[in-house]
Amino acid sequence: MSWVLLAALVVPFVTAAVTLFTGHRSDVAAKGISVGGSALGLVLAWVVALAHLGDAPPLAHVFTSTRTVGPPIELAVYVGPLGAAMLILATTVAFLVQVYSLGYLADDPRYPSYAALVSIFTGAMSVVVSADDLWLLLVGWELMGACSYFLIAHHWELEDARAGAVKAFLITRTADLGLLFAIFVLGDRFGTYRLSTILRVITEVAVPRDGLWLPALLLAVAVIGKSAQVPFHTWLPDAMPGPTPISALIHAATMVAAGVFLVARTYPLFLSSPSTLTFLALVAAVTMFLAAVYAMVTHDLKRVLAWSTVSQLAYMFGGLAAGAWSAAVLHLLAHGAFKALLFLAAGSVVHAIGGATSMDVMGGLRDKVPDTFVTMTIGFAALAGVVPLVGFFSKDAIIHAAWEEARHGRLVWPWVAWLLVVSMVATAALTVAYSLRAWLLVFFGDGPEVVHDSPATMRVPLVVLAVPTALGGLAVTVPGIIGGAPGEHLVHWSTSVLMTLLVVVTATLVLVLYRRRGRAMWGPVVVPHPPIDWVWDRFLVRPVRWLAVLVRAGDRDVIDAYADGAAASARGIGGLLRRTQTGSVQGYLMVVVVGATAIAVAAGLLA
Amino acid sequence: MPLWWPLLVASLLFAIGVYGVLSRRNAVLVLMGVELMLNAVNINFVAFDAQLRDVLHAGQTFALFTIVIAAAEVGLALAIVLLVFRTHGHIEVDELRELADRDDPAELPAPQAASEGVA
């Protein structure tokens, strides 16, 4: 089985290489290879993952190991229930994205490199979710950052796309330093880089409370950056100029999900450090509300979805901080399904009206793109937490866990847990509001006349994703499938009823506003630029620039001075010597005679 | 005959030759200075050959070699002198400065017409 997993990890990279090298010859070949390779990886990943869901023993295997000065670096894999579920999610969404891209990027001249990068992205995520060695995990982690950079900048003719790509890369890369140093600290502390061993030691040996706060905090910084939480939250919305399928891939299954996955994977480490959990809870509480407010007022459909991703990821972190591991992981998987659906549907809408992403130019699309309308309605309903859909169960479970945490919590500062609960409830209401607003603005009212419905390759993935979005809620009845504690109940009637009431009230309010004031439901609000960008600019970007100027000056005025001086002195001495070359043959001979005589005399005197 | 007689003659000849090479401006006279130096060397060869009573007479053999080489050298040198006269119209050695190192190669004096010297 481990060899099947290795094949599943290698196939995407091979697919990418083949696509890159043969893609320019034939368009059909590039599409066939990338979709076929993606399908092969999907099948292999499913074969591995299905065997290790639920109570099945995890797959742990060390392929090879390298001796180093410190602990050995191993090619080790570990697929437990969580990893298996993530494998399924990542490869499925990636496959659907590949199929969808056939239609979305049908005439794109850069399709081969795009498809290859999507394959690498998928492979990198598979490496992250199945890695057992921390360095292997870091490789996949960084590979995703690089791929996201290239894919966001797919339309590199656009200023926005280039700037967004650079921003995404720099911010995540800065935060990734946390993971690197966490690996150093963990390797130093435990004498191994194998994650399963480290976690077993933490679980079995009584680690003193907060004894491991440093690696936990470093990991928290890394995941906050990767998952776009405050204060690293601005890269995700600015990554929107990338192609829409890429947004689906980044937001649902790979890049940002990797942050939540890492916390869930190393959960014993975080549990041993309540101060880090408090930090995480605080970040989540601030992020979810802030992002939801941004999603309320922005006019760009893709940016609404981007901010909602930030907000929903904060839910997961809040759930993890509150100790609700199963609920958070369930929400991660549910969010993967419905956010992929929403982004792909948004791409279908954008495609239908000819490329604009602003909601101001949309409207009245419900009978022009009927399939997209139905599936996107399901997606928005799941995002808002409408009753039988998947988002409802997972979100309620998280809120309930936060409530329990607030009442008898383990966090260092109990008020953070209360803040988390309040923020979660307020954000739930805001989520309903912005989902409904986007849904109304896109599909109702007056809109463009010239609309061409999307091709079948784009509509089929929507339908495929709508099924788990609609029915995935059944999974809460068996929390053990993702490795949750046995006997854990994820459905709590009191919370469910309250949250449903909240949804109904908020939706009614929004509908009343829509009836009264039309499309400008809460008026035109000027979206302020996130002030955190100013802080980053002042305290990180500019100092680095100054340092660069200083380094350049040092190079030019100090180091180059020596090289230039050597050259100038050689030229000066040469200039002196060339004075002697007068062209007078008799002058030369005179020198020869005088010299020979001098040598002869000197030899005679010395002899 | 004591050895120092021919050695004295040879060194005087060599000194005259060096003086001629270094001080005469006419290229033909410079060549004559070179010949004087070569012949001073020949006198030395022969004198030491006689003094040391060499069985194989290596000194005399070398003197013959030198004479032959000197003849060839003079033939070549006179040909060069002839060419210099054709291109420059004179054979003043100290005027021939074309091979000096200059900052600007354009300062080079243009060679005179070939027809002027040898009509």
Chai-1 contact restraints between the chains, C-beta under 6 A:
chainA,res_idxA,chainB,res_idxB,connection_type,confidence,min_distance_angstrom,max_distance_angstrom,comment,restraint_id
A,R578,B,D101,contact,1.0,0.0,6.0,A-B,restraint_1
A,Q581,B,D101,contact,1.0,0.0,6.0,A-B,restraint_2
A,T582,B,A100,contact,1.0,0.0,6.0,A-B,restraint_3
A,G583,B,R97,contact,1.0,0.0,6.0,A-B,restraint_4
A,G583,B,L99,contact,1.0,0.0,6.0,A-B,restraint_5
A,G583,B,A100,contact,1.0,0.0,6.0,A-B,restraint_6
A,S584,B,D94,contact,1.0,0.0,6.0,A-B,restraint_7
A,V585,B,V93,contact,1.0,0.0,6.0,A-B,restraint_8
A,Q586,B,L22,contact,1.0,0.0,6.0,A-B,restraint_9
A,M590,B,L22,contact,1.0,0.0,6.0,A-B,restraint_10
